[in-house]
Amino acid sequence: MEKRVENVKTIMEKMIARVPEFTFGQERQEIFTRMLLKLPTEIRRPMRELILSFLQEMVRLDASDIDVGGMGCKGQIWYRVYGTKAPDESLGQYKHDESDILILNLLSERDRETLFQNRSVDFSYSMEHEDMMIRFRATAYFDLNHLSLNMRLINKSIRPLESLGFHPNVLKVLNLNYVKQGLVLITGITGSGKSTTLDSIVNANNHACKAHIVIISNPIEYVHQPIKAIVRHREVGRDVMSFKDGTIQSLRQDPDIIVIGEMRDAETISTVLEVADSGHKVFTTLHTSSATEAIDRILGETPSSEQNRIRERLADVITCVISQKLVPSMDGRLILAKEVMLATEAIKASIRNNHTDEIYHLIYQGGEMGMVTMEQDLVNLYRKKMISYQEAYSNANNKKRLTDIIKLYQV
């Protein structure tokens, strides 16, 4: 490892020495790019192999993320292992310019163009490891004139949907064979496992349903091999220009299930609701920490003049909201905690009448149907001694409700 680092650093030092001293930011990165493009493949290969060695170590550690470059990393390579992020002292120190070159060398020409245009680029990356193809979701971005890189490991295998602890009623709602249409939301903060749950749902339908599944994502993460279903993968920026375009185009592709990686803006939200209203089964994700927040977020993104119409449409199409968190467990790993809302007539009425404050109570009382609040699920994990009280408390959306539920069990 030391010899490899030494050889790569020698190449990069020669490149850095040729850059004018008072050249900064994008201009400096463009100079490095031109130098890289002039280098023969056999010179550039060791740089990429160095990054690959970092990724191989990431797989060995069972890390979820790696961070490289920028002032925040202090010249070190950082991994997130079971929720905790820390530098790996054994992988050496890298100057900002050296990290810049390593990152630029990893990107395709198109990705570099997007990076310079938008100051950030999302992309997917693959490598072969122990006779397996390992995939990563990555983002490269500017950080105080230098480049930073985060790469997230995409699971090598998919967890069976049944292993995630959903009630049988919820599993039926997620299955095309039982419910042919409607909107299912998977919500949570970044790193809460939304993509993993979404892939488990797609996998379950792929095994059970003779259907056509269209996945629109940025980037494409897990690649599903067709089993009983046709599965199409359309990556935003490569196969389709935007989430909205991909969603609209999918209607002309005879789909049964449409999976939209993320609802990022009002335009995409409106398009998703229209597609779900057209009679298709739609799965998508949203950055909120509870079912009520998800409903409020969708309505909040809508102009006031459209609120009533969108409220009616949302009430018509919503079938399920799953809000989730990954909580450190007692064995030092991570465990899924979730809130599940099924769109009963009472919940649909709450949405139509703009009484979303009633939804939490309806979820709380809906245990027999398969619903559960985040606080109820955290208490359940705590009572099973799977997580500590402190983790249950810190991950609760409403601390008072959590303590009230615990008191009920202590009476």
C-alpha positions as a Markdown table, in Angstrom:
| # | Residue | x | y | z |
|---|---|---|---|---|
| 1 | Met | 0.0 | 0.0 | 0.0 |
| 2 | Glu | 2.8 | 2.4 | 1.0 |
| 3 | Lys | 4.6 | 1.8 | -2.3 |
| 4 | Arg | 1.4 | 2.4 | -4.3 |
| 5 | Val | 0.8 | 5.7 | -2.5 |
| 6 | Glu | 4.4 | 6.8 | -3.0 |
| 7 | Asn | 4.2 | 6.1 | -6.8 |
| 8 | Val | 0.9 | 7.9 | -7.2 |
| 9 | Lys | 2.1 | 10.9 | -5.2 |
| 10 | Thr | 5.2 | 11.2 | -7.4 |
| 11 | Ile | 3.0 | 11.5 | -10.5 |
| 12 | Met | 0.7 | 14.0 | -8.8 |
| 13 | Glu | 3.6 | 16.1 | -7.5 |
| 14 | Lys | 4.8 | 16.6 | -11.0 |
| 15 | Met | 1.4 | 17.7 | -12.1 |
| 16 | Ile | 0.9 | 20.1 | -9.2 |
| 17 | Ala | 4.4 | 21.7 | -9.8 |
| 18 | Arg | 3.2 | 22.7 | -13.3 |
| 19 | Val | 0.2 | 24.7 | -12.2 |
| 20 | Pro | 0.7 | 28.5 | -11.8 |
| 21 | Glu | 0.9 | 29.4 | -8.1 |
| 22 | Phe | -1.9 | 31.9 | -8.0 |
| 23 | Thr | -4.5 | 29.8 | -9.8 |
| 24 | Phe | -7.5 | 28.8 | -7.7 |
| 25 | Gly | -10.9 | 27.2 | -7.8 |
| 26 | Gln | -12.4 | 25.9 | -11.1 |
| 27 | Glu | -9.6 | 27.3 | -13.2 |
| 28 | Arg | -7.1 | 25.1 | -11.2 |
| 29 | Gln | -9.4 | 22.1 | -11.5 |
| 30 | Glu | -9.6 | 22.6 | -15.3 |
| 31 | Ile | -5.8 | 22.7 | -15.6 |
| 32 | Phe | -5.6 | 19.4 | -13.7 |
| 33 | Thr | -8.3 | 18.0 | -16.0 |
| 34 | Arg | -6.3 | 19.0 | -19.2 |
| 35 | Met | -3.2 | 17.4 | -17.7 |
| 36 | Leu | -5.0 | 14.2 | -16.9 |
| 37 | Leu | -6.4 | 13.9 | -20.4 |
| 38 | Lys | -2.9 | 14.1 | -21.9 |
| 39 | Leu | -1.6 | 11.4 | -19.7 |
| 40 | Pro | -1.4 | 7.8 | -21.1 |
| 41 | Thr | -3.7 | 5.2 | -19.6 |
| 42 | Glu | -0.9 | 3.4 | -17.9 |
| 43 | Ile | 0.0 | 6.6 | -15.9 |
| 44 | Arg | -3.6 | 7.3 | -14.9 |
| 45 | Arg | -4.4 | 3.7 | -13.9 |
| 46 | Pro | -2.4 | 3.7 | -10.6 |
| 47 | Met | -4.4 | 6.8 | -9.5 |
| 48 | Arg | -7.7 | 5.0 | -10.0 |
| 49 | Glu | -6.3 | 1.9 | -8.4 |
| 50 | Leu | -5.5 | 3.9 | -5.3 |
| 51 | Ile | -9.1 | 5.0 | -5.0 |
| 52 | Leu | -10.2 | 1.4 | -5.7 |
| 53 | Ser | -8.1 | 0.3 | -2.7 |
| 54 | Phe | -9.9 | 2.8 | -0.5 |
| 55 | Leu | -13.2 | 1.3 | -1.7 |
| 56 | Gln | -12.0 | -2.2 | -1.1 |
| 57 | Glu | -11.1 | -1.3 | 2.4 |
| 58 | Met | -14.6 | 0.3 | 2.7 |
| 59 | Val | -16.2 | -3.1 | 1.8 |
| 60 | Arg | -14.0 | -4.9 | 4.2 |
| 61 | Leu | -14.9 | -2.6 | 7.1 |
| 62 | Asp | -18.6 | -2.9 | 6.2 |
| 63 | Ala | -18.7 | 0.9 | 6.0 |
| 64 | Ser | -21.7 | 2.7 | 4.5 |
| 65 | Asp | -19.8 | 5.8 | 3.3 |
| 66 | Ile | -16.4 | 7.1 | 2.4 |
| 67 | Asp | -15.3 | 10.8 | 2.3 |
| 68 | Val | -12.3 | 12.1 | 0.4 |
| 69 | Gly | -10.9 | 15.6 | -0.1 |
| 70 | Gly | -11.7 | 19.1 | 1.0 |
| 71 | Met | -10.6 | 21.0 | 4.1 |
| 72 | Gly | -13.1 | 19.1 | 6.3 |
| 73 | Cys | -11.3 | 15.8 | 5.8 |
| 74 | Lys | -7.9 | 17.1 | 7.0 |
| 75 | Gly | -6.1 | 15.2 | 4.3 |
| 76 | Gln | -7.4 | 11.9 | 5.5 |
| 77 | Ile | -9.8 | 9.2 | 4.2 |
| 78 | Trp | -12.9 | 8.9 | 6.3 |
| 79 | Tyr | -15.4 | 6.0 | 6.7 |
| 80 | Arg | -18.8 | 5.8 | 8.3 |
| 81 | Val | -19.1 | 2.4 | 10.0 |
| 82 | Tyr | -22.4 | 1.6 | 11.7 |
| 83 | Gly | -23.4 | 5.2 | 11.9 |
| 84 | Thr | -20.0 | 6.6 | 13.2 |
| 85 | Lys | -17.7 | 8.6 | 10.9 |
| 86 | Ala | -14.0 | 8.6 | 11.6 |
| 87 | Pro | -10.7 | 8.9 | 9.6 |
| 88 | Asp | -8.6 | 5.8 | 8.8 |
| 89 | Glu | -5.1 | 6.7 | 10.0 |
| 90 | Ser | -3.6 | 3.8 | 8.0 |
| 91 | Leu | -4.4 | 5.2 | 4.6 |
| 92 | Gly | -2.0 | 8.2 | 4.7 |
| 93 | Gln | -2.3 | 11.9 | 4.2 |
| 94 | Tyr | -3.3 | 13.7 | 1.0 |
| 95 | Lys | -2.8 | 17.4 | 0.1 |
| 96 | His | -5.9 | 19.2 | -1.2 |
| 97 | Asp | -4.4 | 19.2 | -4.8 |
| 98 | Glu | -3.7 | 15.5 | -4.6 |
| 99 | Ser | -7.3 | 14.7 | -3.6 |
| 100 | Asp | -8.5 | 17.0 | -6.4 |
| 101 | Ile | -6.6 | 15.0 | -9.0 |
| 102 | Leu | -7.7 | 11.6 | -7.6 |
| 103 | Ile | -11.4 | 12.8 | -7.8 |
| 104 | Leu | -11.1 | 14.3 | -11.2 |
| 105 | Asn | -9.4 | 11.1 | -12.5 |
| 106 | Leu | -12.3 | 9.0 | -11.2 |
| 107 | Leu | -15.0 | 11.1 | -13.2 |
| 108 | Ser | -16.1 | 10.6 | -16.7 |
| 109 | Glu | -15.8 | 13.5 | -19.2 |
| 110 | Arg | -19.5 | 14.2 | -18.9 |
| 111 | Asp | -19.4 | 14.1 | -15.1 |
| 112 | Arg | -16.5 | 16.6 | -15.1 |
| 113 | Glu | -18.5 | 18.9 | -17.4 |
| 114 | Thr | -21.5 | 18.7 | -15.0 |
| 115 | Leu | -19.3 | 19.3 | -12.0 |
| 116 | Phe | -17.8 | 22.5 | -13.5 |
| 117 | Gln | -21.2 | 23.7 | -14.6 |
| 118 | Asn | -23.2 | 22.9 | -11.4 |
| 119 | Arg | -20.4 | 22.8 | -8.9 |
| 120 | Ser | -21.6 | 19.3 | -8.0 |
| 121 | Val | -22.3 | 16.0 | -9.8 |
| 122 | Asp | -24.1 | 12.8 | -8.8 |
| 123 | Phe | -23.0 | 9.6 | -10.4 |
| 124 | Ser | -22.9 | 5.9 | -9.9 |
| 125 | Tyr | -19.7 | 3.8 | -9.8 |
| 126 | Ser | -19.0 | 0.1 | -10.1 |
| 127 | Met | -16.0 | -2.1 | -9.3 |
| 128 | Glu | -15.3 | -5.8 | -9.2 |
| 129 | His | -14.5 | -7.2 | -5.8 |
| 130 | Glu | -14.1 | -10.9 | -5.1 |
| 131 | Asp | -15.9 | -11.9 | -8.3 |
| 132 | Met | -18.8 | -9.6 | -7.5 |
| 133 | Met | -19.8 | -6.3 | -9.0 |
| 134 | Ile | -20.0 | -3.7 | -6.2 |
| 135 | Arg | -21.9 | -0.5 | -6.9 |
| 136 | Phe | -21.6 | 2.9 | -5.2 |
| 137 | Arg | -23.8 | 6.1 | -5.2 |
| 138 | Ala | -21.4 | 9.1 | -5.4 |
| 139 | Thr | -21.4 | 12.8 | -5.4 |
| 140 | Ala | -18.4 | 15.1 | -6.1 |
| 141 | Tyr | -18.6 | 18.8 | -5.3 |
| 142 | Phe | -16.6 | 22.0 | -4.7 |
| 143 | Asp | -15.6 | 22.8 | -1.2 |
| 144 | Leu | -13.7 | 26.1 | -0.7 |
| 145 | Asn | -12.1 | 25.9 | -4.2 |
| 146 | His | -11.1 | 22.2 | -3.8 |
| 147 | Leu | -13.0 | 19.0 | -4.5 |
| 148 | Ser | -14.7 | 16.7 | -2.1 |
| 149 | Leu | -16.1 | 13.2 | -2.7 |
| 150 | Asn | -18.7 | 11.1 | -0.9 |
| 151 | Met | -19.4 | 7.6 | -2.0 |
| 152 | Arg | -22.1 | 5.4 | -0.5 |
| 153 | Leu | -22.0 | 1.6 | -0.8 |
| 154 | Ile | -25.0 | 0.1 | -2.4 |
| 155 | Asn | -26.0 | -3.1 | -0.7 |
| 156 | Lys | -24.6 | -6.2 | -2.5 |
| 157 | Ser | -27.8 | -8.0 | -1.8 |
| 158 | Ile | -31.4 | -7.0 | -1.1 |
| 159 | Arg | -33.0 | -7.8 | 2.3 |
| 160 | Pro | -36.3 | -9.7 | 1.9 |
| 161 | Leu | -39.2 | -7.3 | 2.4 |
| 162 | Glu | -40.7 | -9.7 | 5.0 |
| 163 | Ser | -37.6 | -9.3 | 7.2 |
| 164 | Leu | -38.2 | -5.5 | 7.7 |
| 165 | Gly | -41.0 | -6.2 | 10.2 |
| 166 | Phe | -44.1 | -4.9 | 8.3 |
| 167 | His | -47.6 | -6.0 | 9.2 |
| 168 | Pro | -49.2 | -8.4 | 6.6 |
| 169 | Asn | -51.7 | -5.7 | 5.7 |
| 170 | Val | -48.8 | -3.3 | 4.8 |
| 171 | Leu | -47.1 | -6.0 | 2.7 |
| 172 | Lys | -50.4 | -6.4 | 0.8 |
| 173 | Val | -50.5 | -2.7 | 0.1 |
| 174 | Leu | -47.0 | -2.8 | -1.3 |
| 175 | Asn | -47.7 | -5.7 | -3.6 |
| 176 | Leu | -49.1 | -5.1 | -7.1 |
| 177 | Asn | -51.0 | -8.4 | -6.9 |
| 178 | Tyr | -53.2 | -7.0 | -4.1 |
| 179 | Val | -53.3 | -3.3 | -4.7 |
| 180 | Lys | -53.0 | -2.3 | -8.4 |
| 181 | Gln | -52.7 | 1.5 | -8.0 |
| 182 | Gly | -51.9 | 4.4 | -5.7 |
| 183 | Leu | -49.0 | 6.3 | -4.2 |
| 184 | Val | -46.6 | 4.8 | -1.6 |
| 185 | Leu | -44.1 | 7.2 | 0.1 |
| 186 | Ile | -40.9 | 6.1 | 1.8 |
| 187 | Thr | -39.6 | 9.0 | 3.9 |
| 188 | Gly | -36.7 | 9.8 | 6.1 |
| 189 | Ile | -33.6 | 11.9 | 6.4 |
| 190 | Thr | -30.5 | 11.2 | 4.3 |
| 191 | Gly | -28.9 | 7.9 | 5.3 |
| 192 | Ser | -32.1 | 6.5 | 6.8 |
| 193 | Gly | -32.2 | 3.5 | 4.4 |
| 194 | Lys | -35.0 | 4.8 | 2.1 |
| 195 | Ser | -33.3 | 3.4 | -1.0 |
| 196 | Thr | -32.8 | 0.0 | 0.7 |
| 197 | Thr | -36.4 | -0.3 | 1.6 |
| 198 | Leu | -37.5 | 0.8 | -1.9 |
| 199 | Asp | -35.2 | -1.9 | -3.4 |
| 200 | Ser | -36.7 | -4.5 | -1.1 |
| 201 | Ile | -40.2 | -3.5 | -2.3 |
| 202 | Val | -39.2 | -3.6 | -6.0 |
| 203 | Asn | -37.5 | -7.0 | -5.4 |
| 204 | Ala | -40.6 | -8.4 | -3.8 |
| 205 | Asn | -42.8 | -7.3 | -6.7 |
| 206 | Asn | -40.2 | -8.6 | -9.2 |
| 207 | His | -40.4 | -12.0 | -7.6 |
| 208 | Ala | -44.2 | -12.1 | -7.3 |
| 209 | Cys | -45.8 | -10.1 | -10.2 |
| 210 | Lys | -45.9 | -10.5 | -13.9 |
| 211 | Ala | -45.5 | -6.8 | -14.6 |
| 212 | His | -43.4 | -4.0 | -16.0 |
| 213 | Ile | -41.5 | -1.9 | -13.5 |
| 214 | Val | -39.8 | 1.4 | -14.5 |
| 215 | Ile | -37.3 | 2.8 | -12.1 |
| 216 | Ile | -36.2 | 6.5 | -12.5 |
| 217 | Ser | -33.4 | 7.5 | -10.2 |
| 218 | Asn | -30.4 | 9.8 | -9.8 |
| 219 | Pro | -28.2 | 7.8 | -9.8 |
| 220 | Ile | -29.4 | 4.3 | -10.4 |
| 221 | Glu | -28.2 | 2.2 | -7.4 |
| 222 | Tyr | -29.1 | -1.4 | -7.2 |
| 223 | Val | -29.7 | -3.0 | -10.7 |
| 224 | His | -32.6 | -5.5 | -10.5 |
| 225 | Gln | -32.4 | -8.5 | -12.8 |
| 226 | Pro | -35.8 | -9.3 | -14.4 |
| 227 | Ile | -37.4 | -12.3 | -12.7 |
| 228 | Lys | -41.1 | -12.3 | -13.2 |
| 229 | Ala | -41.2 | -8.7 | -14.1 |
| 230 | Ile | -39.6 | -6.6 | -16.8 |
| 231 | Val | -37.4 | -4.0 | -14.9 |
| 232 | Arg | -36.3 | -0.9 | -16.7 |
| 233 | His | -33.6 | 1.4 | -15.1 |
| 234 | Arg | -33.5 | 5.1 | -16.3 |
| 235 | Glu | -30.8 | 7.3 | -14.7 |
| 236 | Val | -31.5 | 11.0 | -14.6 |
| 237 | Gly | -28.8 | 12.8 | -16.6 |
| 238 | Arg | -27.8 | 9.8 | -18.6 |
| 239 | Asp | -31.0 | 8.0 | -19.8 |
| 240 | Val | -33.5 | 10.8 | -19.2 |
| 241 | Met | -33.1 | 14.5 | -18.5 |
| 242 | Ser | -35.1 | 14.9 | -15.3 |
| 243 | Phe | -37.4 | 13.1 | -12.9 |
| 244 | Lys | -40.4 | 14.9 | -14.4 |
| 245 | Asp | -39.5 | 13.9 | -17.9 |
| 246 | Gly | -38.8 | 10.3 | -16.9 |
| 247 | Thr | -42.2 | 10.1 | -15.0 |
| 248 | Ile | -44.2 | 11.5 | -18.0 |
| 249 | Gln | -42.3 | 9.4 | -20.5 |
| 250 | Ser | -42.9 | 6.2 | -18.4 |
| 251 | Leu | -46.7 | 6.6 | -19.1 |
| 252 | Arg | -46.0 | 5.7 | -22.8 |
| 253 | Gln | -44.0 | 2.6 | -21.8 |
| 254 | Asp | -46.9 | 0.4 | -20.6 |
| 255 | Pro | -45.8 | 0.3 | -16.9 |
| 256 | Asp | -47.5 | -1.3 | -14.0 |
| 257 | Ile | -45.2 | 0.1 | -11.3 |
| 258 | Ile | -43.3 | 3.4 | -11.5 |
| 259 | Val | -40.5 | 4.0 | -9.0 |
| 260 | Ile | -39.3 | 7.6 | -8.8 |
| 261 | Gly | -36.1 | 7.9 | -6.8 |
| 262 | Glu | -37.0 | 11.2 | -5.1 |
| 263 | Met | -39.6 | 14.0 | -5.1 |
| 264 | Arg | -37.2 | 16.9 | -5.0 |
| 265 | Asp | -39.4 | 19.8 | -6.1 |
| 266 | Ala | -43.0 | 21.0 | -6.6 |
| 267 | Glu | -42.9 | 20.2 | -10.3 |
| 268 | Thr | -42.0 | 16.6 | -9.6 |
| 269 | Ile | -44.5 | 16.3 | -6.8 |
| 270 | Ser | -47.3 | 17.5 | -9.1 |
| 271 | Thr | -46.3 | 15.1 | -11.8 |
| 272 | Val | -46.1 | 12.1 | -9.4 |
| 273 | Leu | -49.6 | 12.9 | -8.1 |
| 274 | Glu | -50.9 | 13.0 | -11.7 |
| 275 | Val | -49.3 | 9.7 | -12.6 |
| 276 | Ala | -50.7 | 8.0 | -9.5 |
| 277 | Asp | -54.1 | 9.5 | -10.3 |
| 278 | Ser | -53.9 | 7.9 | -13.8 |
| 279 | Gly | -54.2 | 4.4 | -12.2 |
| 280 | His | -50.6 | 3.4 | -11.8 |
| 281 | Lys | -48.9 | 2.1 | -8.7 |
| 282 | Val | -46.2 | 4.6 | -7.8 |
| 283 | Phe | -43.4 | 4.4 | -5.2 |
| 284 | Thr | -41.2 | 7.4 | -4.3 |
| 285 | Thr | -39.2 | 8.9 | -1.5 |
| 286 | Leu | -39.3 | 12.2 | 0.4 |
| 287 | His | -37.1 | 13.9 | 2.9 |
| 288 | Thr | -39.3 | 14.1 | 6.0 |
| 289 | Ser | -39.2 | 12.3 | 9.4 |
| 290 | Ser | -42.9 | 11.4 | 9.8 |
| 291 | Ala | -46.0 | 10.6 | 7.9 |
| 292 | Thr | -47.7 | 13.8 | 8.9 |
| 293 | Glu | -44.7 | 15.8 | 7.8 |
| 294 | Ala | -44.8 | 14.0 | 4.4 |
| 295 | Ile | -48.4 | 15.1 | 3.8 |
| 296 | Asp | -47.7 | 18.6 | 5.0 |
| 297 | Arg | -44.6 | 18.8 | 2.8 |
| 298 | Ile | -46.5 | 17.8 | -0.3 |
| 299 | Leu | -49.3 | 20.4 | 0.4 |
| 300 | Gly | -46.7 | 23.0 | 1.4 |
| 301 | Glu | -45.0 | 22.8 | -2.0 |
| 302 | Thr | -48.3 | 23.6 | -3.7 |
| 303 | Pro | -49.3 | 27.2 | -4.6 |
| 304 | Ser | -52.2 | 28.3 | -2.4 |
| 305 | Ser | -54.5 | 28.6 | -5.5 |
| 306 | Glu | -54.0 | 24.8 | -6.1 |
| 307 | Gln | -54.2 | 23.6 | -2.5 |
| 308 | Asn | -57.8 | 22.3 | -2.6 |
| 309 | Arg | -57.3 | 20.4 | -5.8 |
| 310 | Ile | -54.0 | 18.9 | -4.7 |
| 311 | Arg | -55.5 | 18.0 | -1.3 |
| 312 | Glu | -58.3 | 16.1 | -3.0 |
| 313 | Arg | -55.9 | 14.4 | -5.4 |
| 314 | Leu | -53.5 | 13.4 | -2.6 |
| 315 | Ala | -56.4 | 11.9 | -0.6 |
| 316 | Asp | -57.5 | 9.9 | -3.6 |
| 317 | Val | -54.1 | 8.4 | -4.4 |
| 318 | Ile | -52.2 | 8.0 | -1.2 |
| 319 | Thr | -52.2 | 4.4 | 0.0 |
| 320 | Cys | -49.2 | 4.2 | 2.5 |
| 321 | Val | -46.5 | 6.3 | 4.0 |
| 322 | Ile | -43.5 | 4.6 | 5.6 |
| 323 | Ser | -41.2 | 7.0 | 7.6 |
| 324 | Gln | -38.0 | 5.4 | 8.9 |
| 325 | Lys | -34.7 | 5.9 | 10.8 |
| 326 | Leu | -31.6 | 3.7 | 11.3 |
| 327 | Val | -31.0 | 3.6 | 15.0 |
| 328 | Pro | -27.7 | 2.3 | 16.7 |
| 329 | Ser | -28.6 | -1.0 | 18.3 |
| 330 | Met | -27.2 | -2.6 | 21.4 |
| 331 | Asp | -24.9 | -4.8 | 19.4 |
| 332 | Gly | -23.2 | -1.8 | 17.8 |
| 333 | Arg | -24.9 | -2.0 | 14.4 |
| 334 | Leu | -28.0 | -0.2 | 13.0 |
| 335 | Ile | -31.6 | -1.3 | 13.2 |
| 336 | Leu | -34.7 | 0.0 | 11.4 |
| 337 | Ala | -37.3 | 2.0 | 13.3 |
| 338 | Lys | -40.3 | 3.0 | 11.3 |
| 339 | Glu | -43.6 | 4.8 | 11.3 |
| 340 | Val | -46.3 | 3.3 | 9.1 |
| 341 | Met | -49.5 | 5.1 | 7.9 |
| 342 | Leu | -52.2 | 3.3 | 5.9 |
| 343 | Ala | -54.6 | 5.5 | 4.1 |
| 344 | Thr | -57.9 | 4.6 | 5.8 |
| 345 | Glu | -61.0 | 6.6 | 5.1 |
| 346 | Ala | -60.5 | 8.6 | 8.3 |
| 347 | Ile | -57.0 | 9.6 | 7.2 |
| 348 | Lys | -58.2 | 10.5 | 3.7 |
| 349 | Ala | -60.9 | 12.7 | 5.3 |
| 350 | Ser | -58.2 | 14.4 | 7.5 |
| 351 | Ile | -56.2 | 15.2 | 4.3 |
| 352 | Arg | -59.3 | 16.5 | 2.4 |
| 353 | Asn | -60.4 | 18.7 | 5.3 |
| 354 | Asn | -56.9 | 20.0 | 6.0 |
| 355 | His | -56.9 | 18.4 | 9.5 |
| 356 | Thr | -53.5 | 16.8 | 9.1 |
| 357 | Asp | -52.9 | 17.3 | 12.9 |
| 358 | Glu | -55.3 | 14.4 | 13.4 |
| 359 | Ile | -53.2 | 11.9 | 11.4 |
| 360 | Tyr | -50.8 | 11.0 | 14.2 |
| 361 | His | -53.6 | 10.0 | 16.6 |
| 362 | Leu | -55.2 | 7.9 | 13.9 |
| 363 | Ile | -51.9 | 6.1 | 13.3 |
| 364 | Tyr | -51.5 | 5.6 | 17.0 |
| 365 | Gln | -54.9 | 3.9 | 17.2 |
| 366 | Gly | -54.4 | 1.8 | 14.0 |
| 367 | Gly | -52.1 | -0.9 | 15.4 |
| 368 | Glu | -54.5 | -3.7 | 14.5 |
| 369 | Met | -54.5 | -2.6 | 10.9 |
| 370 | Gly | -50.7 | -2.5 | 10.7 |
| 371 | Met | -50.1 | 1.1 | 11.5 |
| 372 | Val | -47.5 | 2.3 | 14.1 |
| 373 | Thr | -46.0 | 5.6 | 15.1 |
| 374 | Met | -42.3 | 6.2 | 15.3 |
| 375 | Glu | -42.6 | 6.5 | 19.1 |
| 376 | Gln | -44.5 | 3.2 | 19.4 |
| 377 | Asp | -41.9 | 1.4 | 17.3 |
| 378 | Leu | -39.0 | 2.9 | 19.2 |
| 379 | Val | -40.5 | 1.8 | 22.5 |
| 380 | Asn | -41.1 | -1.7 | 21.1 |
| 381 | Leu | -37.4 | -1.9 | 20.1 |
| 382 | Tyr | -36.4 | -0.6 | 23.6 |
| 383 | Arg | -38.6 | -3.1 | 25.4 |
| 384 | Lys | -37.1 | -5.9 | 23.3 |
| 385 | Lys | -33.7 | -4.7 | 24.5 |
| 386 | Met | -32.6 | -4.1 | 20.9 |
| 387 | Ile | -31.9 | -0.4 | 21.5 |
| 388 | Ser | -31.0 | 1.7 | 24.5 |
| 389 | Tyr | -33.4 | 4.2 | 26.2 |
| 390 | Gln | -31.1 | 7.0 | 25.1 |
| 391 | Glu | -31.3 | 6.0 | 21.5 |
| 392 | Ala | -35.1 | 5.6 | 21.7 |
| 393 | Tyr | -35.4 | 9.0 | 23.2 |
| 394 | Ser | -33.0 | 10.9 | 20.9 |
| 395 | Asn | -34.6 | 9.4 | 17.8 |
| 396 | Ala | -38.2 | 10.1 | 18.8 |
| 397 | Asn | -39.9 | 12.8 | 16.8 |
| 398 | Asn | -41.9 | 13.7 | 19.9 |
| 399 | Lys | -40.0 | 13.1 | 23.2 |
| 400 | Lys | -43.1 | 13.6 | 25.4 |
| 401 | Arg | -45.1 | 11.0 | 23.5 |
| 402 | Leu | -42.3 | 8.5 | 23.8 |
| 403 | Thr | -42.0 | 8.9 | 27.6 |
| 404 | Asp | -45.8 | 8.7 | 27.9 |
| 405 | Ile | -45.9 | 5.4 | 26.0 |
| 406 | Ile | -43.1 | 4.0 | 28.2 |
| 407 | Lys | -45.0 | 5.1 | 31.3 |
| 408 | Leu | -48.1 | 3.1 | 30.1 |
| 409 | Tyr | -46.0 | -0.1 | 30.1 |
| 410 | Gln | -44.7 | 0.7 | 33.6 |
| 411 | Val | -48.1 | 1.0 | 35.2 |
